[in-house]
Amino acid sequence: MKKVIRSFGYAFKGLAYATASQLNFRIHLSATAIVLPLGYFMRISKSEWQWIMLCVTIVLVTEIFNTMIETLVDLVSPGYNEKAGHVKDMAAGAVVIAAIFSFITAIIIFLPKILLLFNHAA
């Protein structure tokens, strides 16, 4: 049981490192802090919550993997290397794909509800 508890400690240490050292991870956490209360306020459905939580998870996980890959590439290739640059660029590209998917999903879920609010207010 001690091993399991220790492994969770390492995982939270990794999350703390990502939060403290990575601006983009903090930006994604900030977006999450906006989207979650918005979902509650807009009373999104259970299936919409599943999509939002999937998007949040995918973006945060890809951002952590991007950080892992960049750190590892810097470790094994401290000097300039064109292939290392391609690896880092592709890792960043994965985050962009996840973020675009999440943004489009948020528009699909929230825009009709926001427009409905404005129509009721007018």
N, C-alpha and C positions, 0 to 999 in steps of 0.2 A: 504494500500500500504506500510505503514511503517513496518508492520509485515513481509511482503514478503521480503522487502529489508533487514530487520534485520536477517531473516532466511538465506538469502544468505551470510550475514556476518558471521554467525555461521558456515556455511558450509566451507567458505574459511578459517576461523580460524582453523577448523578441518584439512583441507588440509595442512595448514602451520605447524600445530603441527606434523602431520605425516611426513612431509618433514624434519622438524628440528630434530625430535627425533628418526626416524627410518632409519637406514643405508640401509636396504633392499629396502625401498620405494625410497630412493635416487638412489640406483643402478638401479631400474626399470625405474625411470625417466631418468637416463643417457642412458639406452638402448633405451628408446623412442626418446631421442635427437639424437641418432645415426640412428635409423631406419627411422624416418620421412624424414630427408634430403636424405638418401639413396633411399627411395622410389621415391622422387622427381627426383633425379639424374638418376635413372634407368627407369623413366617414366612408373611406374607400372599402370595397368589399374584401372578403377573405381572399379571393383569387387575385385581386389587385395587390393586396398585401404580399402575397407570395411572389408576384412579379417584382415588387419594390425590394423585398428582402433578397431575392435572387440577384437583382442588379447591384445592390449595396455589397453583397458578398463577393460577386465577381469582380467588381472594381477594386475593393480592398485587397482581395487575394492577388489579383494581377499586379497591383502596385507593390505589394510585398515581394512577389516573385521578381518584379523588375529590379527592386532594390537588391535582392539576393544575387541576381545575375550580374548587375553592375559591380557589386562589391567583389564577387568572385573573379570577374574579368579583370578588374583593377589589381587584384592580388596576383593572378597568374601572368598578367601582361601589363606591368606598371608603365612601360614606355608606350609610345604610339604604335598601334598595330591596326592596319585597315580592317582585318577580319574581326578583331576584337570590337572595333567601332561598329561594324555591321551587327554583331551579336547584341550590343547595347541598344542600338537603334531599333532592332526587331523587338526586343523586350519592351522598350518604350511604346512601340507601335501596338503591342498587345494591349497595353493600358488604354491607348487611344480608342481602339476598337471597342473595348468594354465600356468606356465612358460614353462613346457615341450611342451604343446600344442602350445604355441606361438613360441617357438624355431623351432618346426617341421614346422609350418606354414611359418615362415620366410625362412627356407631352401627351401621349395617347391616354394615359390615366387621368392626368390633372387638368389638361386644357378644357375638355368638355365641362368639367365641374366648375372651373373658374369662370368660363363663359356663362354658365347657368347662373352663377352668383351675380355677375354683372347685369344679366338680363332681368333678374329679380329686383336688383337695386334701381334699375332705370324706370 
